[in-house]
Amino acid sequence: MMQAIKLRKSIRKYKDVDVSPEHLQNIKTIINGAKHLFNNIPMEVLLIEDGSKITDTFKGLISKYTKVKAPHYLAFTSEIQEGHLENIGFIGEEIVLMLTELGIGTCWLGSAIKQDLFKTIFTVKENQNYIILIAFGYPLEPLKPVTTRKRFDKSKIITGALDTQYETIVQSIIDAPSAINSQPWKLAINNNKFDLFLENKNILTKKILKDTNHIDIGIGLSHLYNSAIELGYKIELKKASHKDMGNSEYIISAILNKN
Ligand SMILES: Cc1cc2nc3c(=O)[nH]c(=O)nc-3n(C[C@H](O)[C@H](O)[C@H](O)COP(=O)(O)O)c2cc1C
């Protein structure tokens, strides 16, 4: 997955062809096998093979969507419970990274869609709501390792001493996608314990991204989790009875141990 983290970037231009039937089959398997952050929150991933169902329906309503015209989309629905947004981010980003390994491009699309309209076109399970889309397809330009990204410096992301053995893991979070590139993650590292906080560093986008930033946190956690696993760590994820830290909202802790 670490190679996928390096290769991944948001793809907004796709080849005008469908993904092969073999790849679509792989994607269904990936969706079914994706790890959940919270197993108790009912959620679904809808594989929308006919992307025009999205682009035609939401054309004119939401300009951002029509900007990212892809052959296919994944739509996420979930029950609204504490942690459901982090759960969707965590599950969705693992799917993103696995699609990247297949040479498939992706882009999270977070603009608001009217629930009622969505529900007239797609079957949404009782008690669940539409949450977010991921566009996907073969990228116009093949994926290659991204060498520079517009990101905050490490010093804005972490507090506490960073042991060199964890540098790759912290870098994997820095490389993660986030809405409007807001990078709302903050890590307090204490030995092998990573406390993850949500902190939007931009006053202008803080309100608009209030909910979406919780998806970003799940995405960042997926990068942390998948890179740590690849580096041979065993990870325990648990919510401690922590206090928020200044402007930062405590979300979850990851405890890393070598197998
Ligand atoms: C939750 C979320 C929502 C996003 N929504 C949109 C969107 O509506 N339109 C878009 O073009 N990009 C969207 N993006 C992509 C971000 O702009 C992108 O991840 C960020 O600028 C960093 O660039 P990178 O993904 O290429 O590393 C979204 C990303 C995330 C994680």
The ligand as a MOL file (V3000), in Angstrom:
LIG
                    3D

  0  0  0     0  0            999 V3000
M  V30 BEGIN CTAB
M  V30 COUNTS 31 33 0 0 0
M  V30 BEGIN ATOM
M  V30 1 C -13.4460 14.3490 1.5730 0
M  V30 2 C -12.8860 14.9350 0.3000 0
M  V30 3 C -13.6940 15.6630 -0.5570 0
M  V30 4 C -13.1930 16.1730 -1.7640 0
M  V30 5 N -14.0380 16.8370 -2.6390 0
M  V30 6 C -13.5750 17.2340 -3.8450 0
M  V30 7 C -14.4670 17.8180 -4.8040 0
M  V30 8 O -15.6680 17.9910 -4.5540 0
M  V30 9 N -13.9580 18.1850 -6.0160 0
M  V30 10 C -12.6370 17.9820 -6.3250 0
M  V30 11 O -12.2410 18.3110 -7.4460 0
M  V30 12 N -11.7620 17.4340 -5.4220 0
M  V30 13 C -12.1970 17.0440 -4.2060 0
M  V30 14 N -11.3360 16.4560 -3.3040 0
M  V30 15 C -9.9100 16.2640 -3.6270 0
M  V30 16 C -8.9920 17.2490 -2.8610 0
M  V30 17 O -9.1090 18.5270 -3.4400 0
M  V30 18 C -7.5490 16.7230 -2.8970 0
M  V30 19 O -7.4840 15.5210 -2.1930 0
M  V30 20 C -6.5310 17.6800 -2.2940 0
M  V30 21 O -6.4810 18.8870 -3.0080 0
M  V30 22 C -5.1140 17.0570 -2.2640 0
M  V30 23 O -4.6870 16.6970 -3.5500 0
M  V30 24 P -4.3180 15.1900 -3.9250 0
M  V30 25 O -5.5200 14.3390 -3.6360 0
M  V30 26 O -4.0020 15.2100 -5.4050 0
M  V30 27 O -3.1450 14.7410 -3.0930 0
M  V30 28 C -11.8200 15.9610 -2.0990 0
M  V30 29 C -11.0060 15.2350 -1.2130 0
M  V30 30 C -11.5260 14.7160 -0.0440 0
M  V30 31 C -10.6430 13.9000 0.8340 0
M  V30 END ATOM
M  V30 BEGIN BOND
M  V30 1 1 1 2
M  V30 2 1 2 3
M  V30 3 2 2 30
M  V30 4 2 3 4
M  V30 5 1 4 5
M  V30 6 1 4 28
M  V30 7 2 5 6
M  V30 8 1 6 7
M  V30 9 1 6 13
M  V30 10 2 7 8
M  V30 11 1 7 9
M  V30 12 1 9 10
M  V30 13 2 10 11
M  V30 14 1 10 12
M  V30 15 2 12 13
M  V30 16 1 13 14
M  V30 17 1 14 15
M  V30 18 1 14 28
M  V30 19 1 15 16
M  V30 20 1 16 17
M  V30 21 1 16 18
M  V30 22 1 18 19
M  V30 23 1 18 20
M  V30 24 1 20 21
M  V30 25 1 20 22
M  V30 26 1 22 23
M  V30 27 1 23 24
M  V30 28 2 24 25
M  V30 29 1 24 26
M  V30 30 1 24 27
M  V30 31 2 28 29
M  V30 32 1 29 30
M  V30 33 1 30 31
M  V30 END BOND
M  V30 END CTAB
M  END
